[in-house]
């Protein structure tokens, strides 16, 4: 079994910030197994529905299956109820999935963010199913470094533009000082206009240093 | 104890202009005993999609057999070729189903239905898209060759030479890898398979 666990991918930094008018999700692109870089172009931010997204940290297989389940139920909800699923419902579903596997947990720590009738929402769900409502949060092996940047730069009522830059540079800091983190940065915003993954051109002016 | 039956291996997959090429070495060793010098670790799943594995041989054989059967059924259902992403997802589902008793194999799966594509899967069934990939105990050595020498839109001939170089490098420095190279080339015209000495 330890043989399998060695091959499970670990090491990540993801950041989520609740800003005025939306959510920013940000993550690095490295998938590592121990000291080995298994993939250097990993998409750790996933769109769940038009108004919701998530980030994954931990075992890729577990996180991808949770993503599939959340996406399936969100789309089913949209068809059945003729409207977008509340973000807290996605979060509750993820939490129940984690807790049902309490005995042999899914190795994943996820952020669920989105924009619904109540405005922007951001939650962190850990591998045992605990839910926390967050204004700013980071997960993964590089989170101590990213928190250093966030604690310094985050302020209440932060604009989407500023939050995007803060999130990007928090992950950039983690890349500089955490070896499990690296190979590029993905950024997504979710506002009333929906989910948007930033292009390379949009990301270029974000870097502070 | 189970690691005794967890042989090392090196398997690579590379995308090129118009197809994908897979290669693996042919050695099976349990501990220090060389059990087989002629193991096939490349598999044709359909006429357009192939795979290459590293890990427990029984598991990779069962996986490829079951997925090629499911692919045939799926081909009849959709009345066209099954694309590589579908095959990757079928494998992922089968592997994740056994999360508590995993299939001990890493897989590179790919092919060409429309655009060429390859994916790597870990024993639990995570799917990661790649342009080129290496798995197994010799993956580090193989990537040492692939990383600097891979180029987008290579010719078939260059890609075949590159995968052979990668497997050869791994065979030289990984005791669990060696005894020849199996190559599988998938293009839209079908599959080609051949074997070479390392």
HADDOCK unambig.tbl for C-alpha pairs under 7 A between the chains (distance, minus, plus):
assign (segid A and resid 4 and name CA) (segid B and resid 123 and name CA) 6.77 0.50 0.50
assign (segid A and resid 7 and name CA) (segid B and resid 122 and name CA) 6.97 0.50 0.50
assign (segid A and resid 42 and name CA) (segid B and resid 128 and name CA) 6.96 0.50 0.50
assign (segid A and resid 60 and name CA) (segid B and resid 126 and name CA) 5.44 0.50 0.50
assign (segid A and resid 61 and name CA) (segid B and resid 124 and name CA) 5.74 0.50 0.50
assign (segid A and resid 61 and name CA) (segid B and resid 125 and name CA) 5.40 0.50 0.50
assign (segid A and resid 61 and name CA) (segid B and resid 126 and name CA) 3.77 0.50 0.50
assign (segid A and resid 64 and name CA) (segid B and resid 126 and name CA) 6.71 0.50 0.50
